[in-house]
Structures are given as structure tokens and as C-alpha cells.
Amino acid sequence: MSTNQQKKQSATSRLHEQRAREVQAEKRRRRIVIGVSSVAVLALVGGVAFAVSGSDQKSTPDSAASGPLVVPANASGPDGTLVTYGKADAPHTLKVYEDFRCPVCEKLETTAGKTMQQLADDGTYKIEYQLATFLDKNLGGKGSKTALNAAGAALNEGVDKFKAFHDVLYANQPDERKDGFGDVNTILDLADKVPGLKTDAFVKAVKEGTYLPWAAKVSTAFDNSGVTGTPTVQLDGKQLNVFPGNQPITGDAFKALVQQTTGAK
């Protein structure tokens, strides 16, 4: 092989190596910045839609926990870190792990959310919401925390107000990469969609971040739960596959799954 040919081959090899490094760097960047926003990919992990990036990461920054802890009225569970919707004496418990910024949580709420609520209203089970803010850590921004603070303010007004606001947030969820929920004015505009929610106390709590320390505590409870992604749905401790065939479950299919799991007819 001539010297020129050797030089050309060497240059070609360097270009291939550089391109390979660029491809790997792009893959890493997409995992960190965007996460996995495709249901088809995310559902490979037992229906878990948005994976927590690192089990040792805490999702809420110190600033969110710096003020006095104010637990909303109507909070439930250990240290008031859960939100319970439905009849207290329901024979079963559906536990739902969500992050308001999670796009695949929105997909599940869109397809099966009404049925999930109806079964709670009918007394089949009560719903325990375990909420998270880890997407702020994974994607940057503060939308998960800001939305959870506002959800705390809604919960303080009543569980029904929380549930209605919860549904409005998912129905109007912005692209998770744009951090739309990080804008308090956006949150307050969405609160207009829940009749009677925007009391003076609600607006004050949203603007001042009254429930941010509570949101931090709630988020820590999620971090310590052992759950590795959202949405995760458990019925009496048994995880349900809410993304069969890599698609969000329909309302009818969800109802059938609940009947099968509980043995109800």
C-alpha cells in the first residue's frame, strides 16, 4: 500500500471514529434532555412510561424545601404525602404513581382516566395518588414542582377540587421539554377551568409556593417507594399492565383488568 493510500485510510478511519463518538454523544444527550417520550419504547419496562434517571437522585432542589412545611387539608397517608380519592371504606386500593409533567401519564389519563375515576366513584376501590417531580431533575425546569404545589393548593380546597384540577392539568399538558407548567400564570389560567377553585387562598398559595415544601416531601416519598417510573398503577399492591401491546389501555379493557384482578363479576 502506498503512503498516500495509508494516509487516506487513516483519515477515513478517524472520520468513522469521530462519527461514532458523535452518535453516542447524541444518544446520551437525548436520554438526558428528552428522556424517552415514546410509549412503544417506554412500555417495554412493564408498562412503565417514564423512567426515573438514577435511583439515587432526589428530584426536588433544596430551594423547594426551604420554607415552612404546610400540609394541605385533605392530604392522607404517611406524613400527608398521599392524595386519596374515593370512599374510605372501599374494599380495594388503586395506587397511581404519576408526575404531572410525564407525557405518558397524560396518555393513560386520556384513554382510561374517566373509567378509573368511575370505578372509584362506584366504590370498587379508592385511588391513592403518589405524585412525583423527578422530571424536573431529568429534563430541567420546575414544571413538576410548580404543578404539584398548585395541586396541593387545590387539595386544600377539597379532594374533588384536586381531582378536577388533576384532570385539567393532564388535559392541557404542555410538551414536557418546554416546561410550560413552570409558569405560574399558566397554572392559574388552567385553574379557571375548575369552577370555584380560584379562591384568594388558592391564588396566594400558587403564587407564593406555599405547598412547595410539601411537594418536596411528597416527591421524596415517591423516591423512596421503589417505583422506577411513571405511570405505575397498582391494585392492592399488584402492578397492572396499563400499556398492553405498547399502547395505553382503554377504559373498557381497564375495567375488565380490574374485575379480573379483584375476582369481581
Secondary structure as UniProt FT lines:
FT   HELIX           3..33
FT   HELIX           39..42
FT   TURN            43..47
FT   STRAND          50..51
FT   TURN            55..56
FT   HELIX           62..65
FT   TURN            73..74
FT   HELIX           78..80
FT   STRAND          82..85
FT   TURN            88..89
FT   STRAND          93..99
FT   TURN            100..101
FT   HELIX           103..121
FT   TURN            122..123
FT   STRAND          126..132
FT   HELIX           134..139
FT   HELIX           143..157
FT   HELIX           159..171
FT   TURN            176..179
FT   HELIX           180..182
FT   HELIX           184..191
FT   TURN            192..193
FT   TURN            195..196
FT   HELIX           200..208
FT   TURN            209..211
FT   HELIX           212..223
FT   TURN            224..225
FT   STRAND          229..230
FT   STRAND          232..235
FT   TURN            236..237
FT   STRAND          238..239
FT   HELIX           244..246
FT   HELIX           251..262
//
